[in-house]
Amino acid sequence: MFRSTAKSLLIGGILVVSTASTALAQIPTGIDSFQAPTTNKFNCGPGMKTYIVRSLNNVRGKGIRCVKFNQRRTSKLPTIAWYGEGNWQGKTYRHVGHAFINNRYPNLRGYASDIFGNGEHFKGNFPGNLKVQIINSSRIRVTGAWNEEWIAATATNYKPLRRPATCGKYFDQYRVSDSVPVSQGGRKGRGLRCVLKVGRKNTTWFGNGYWVSGKNTYSHLGTRGIKGYGASDICGSNFGSICNNFSYGSLKLNPIPSGFKVTGAWRELWK
């Protein structure tokens, strides 16, 4: 199966973020959060690298990849993790993936699953049948079950899909609340976490939601590095108004019955 092509895309205009006075995204207190400006250009945000996508089979479509890199290479942790979405010939898709080194390094073995149930057309699962090649800092090629190339960009005129409300059967799905009850000073809010099953379980996830009010929305990609878990918000457009980056090791996912208690920079219950 292929993924998205990017043709006639306007590239340019680095997304700029400005500081806000309070922390309203995934963090409870004490850390400034950043507000993504309104813009017609899309950029994944400061914690990830933005790529546009073209089909190696000349299939028409548009799409983006928000890629988070791990500086330490180990077979047990992803070299890259990504969130992707777009359309092929007008048929929409949305997915989360990660790729690991193997005995054919520098080629990586990739795993990905489609998020569906929100109007997406594609409903695929790719349990290790993706060959991911980091050609250089500006190009990543994915072959095997897919046949596409990702091209780095500062920004693109891509218009994102509407925010998902469900993950689909290929993910462990959790609903999110503050770990402190509202009656005891916890934040009001709700959220979704889609945790990949393929590859190494409980390693990479996509999340979205809001804290305090429906205007303080966020979307993020989280994964695990050598120092522990980290996450980056996907900024602006339909993804959310909050634009933060949480370094590897700043988050701890503590297993509890039916989910996780997240501590460190965040204060969340996933159930």
KAJO-V554275 format. One record per helix or strand of 3 or more residues. SS is the DSSP state (~ for helix, > for strand). FROM is the first residue (numbers start at 1). TO is the last residue. Records with the same first field share a line. If there is no record, write none. Layout:
SS: FROM-TO, FROM-TO
This chain:
>: 17-19, 34-36, 49-55, 61-69, 80-88, 91-101, 108-114, 125-136, 139-144, 148-152, 171-178, 189-196, 205-211, 217-225, 228-233, 245-256, 259-264, 268-270
~: 182-184
